[in-house]
Amino acid sequence: MKELRSVPQRLSAEAAIAVGAITVAIFYTVGGEWLKDLSSLPKFIGLFVWIFGVMLWMSFRAVHHAESLAELLGEPFGTIVLTLAVICIEVALVATVTLTGKGTPTLARDTMFAVLMVVLNGMVGVTLLTGGLRHHEQTYDLRGANAYLSVLLPLSVLGLILPRVTPSAPGGQTSRLMEIFLAITSAGLYAVFLRIQTGRHSDYFRDPPRSDSIPSATHAEYGKVLHGILLMAALLPVVLLSKKLAVLVDFGVSRLGAPPALGGLVVAILVLTPEGVAAFRAALANELQRTVNLLFGSALSTIGLTIPAVLIVHFFVGGQLELGLEYVQIVLLALTLAMCVVHFGGSRTTVLQGVVHLMLFAAYLILIFD
């Protein structure tokens, strides 16, 4: 069993944590000066690849330990741990880049929109396509998917569309009253959903039990403690390095003339890649309910937790913050949510549904540059 590997194997597997700690030490000492002058393009690219690569590696390790906890805790608790581990990275990145950026008041909005597009179109499309190719049709609990969508739809509309059409603040900004309302309703509704997911309706989010995945009680307790410690050790460097990556993202967006939405896509890719791999593996293993939990849970936590976090930062720090999407983005978001309702309105999925979501994801990528 993977938990009973030798000490050298364990230390080798956790090399990412050591590399992350060394990178943090460098950039919080001598490396801090390197970020003050980014006029040299090779230097900028080298620093970006270094920090982004280390953070992505650390994210994979964090998700690995969260996945191991998921196996030990069982559904839906395991998926919640995995989703919250990923959302901690996202909130840290978005909040830090928002504080660091000088001309990107839409970065938080663009990041949340990018997460929704990557998850609900890119990752859903890939998992449905590959799962359908291997297993033809896949099943899941319709009640669980409907629970996710019943919360995701109103939070998406209230948080990302309503600020664009309300006249209380210019553009896509929000008034102070609207900010308080959005922070309370987003966090509150997400908390109610978690209570339902872990309480009386937890069976909506479970795959059929597998007899070969139940560890002994002693081994399970040992694994929970070990993976919990290593999960925190992997998350901490990512959070600390987010401030350094924020400097590079802000420079790339504001100084190099890159599309503002590209910054949100970079953050989304960093945050979601490990979780996307986990969802892809679950789909190949014909565990579509776990895939649904991972992807819809990630999209829901993005709205339910990132909006309150960003609004709290904005409340204390000030500055401009735009949450309302542009009208073209609103159309794409509305179409994406409609397709999710249609495609997850039954209990089976096919290849066709995956192709449709991938087409919408391609449209999102084109619109970033067009």
Beta strands, then each sheet from edge to edge (+ up, - down):
strand 1: 138-139
strand 2: 348-349
sheet 1: 1+ 2-
end
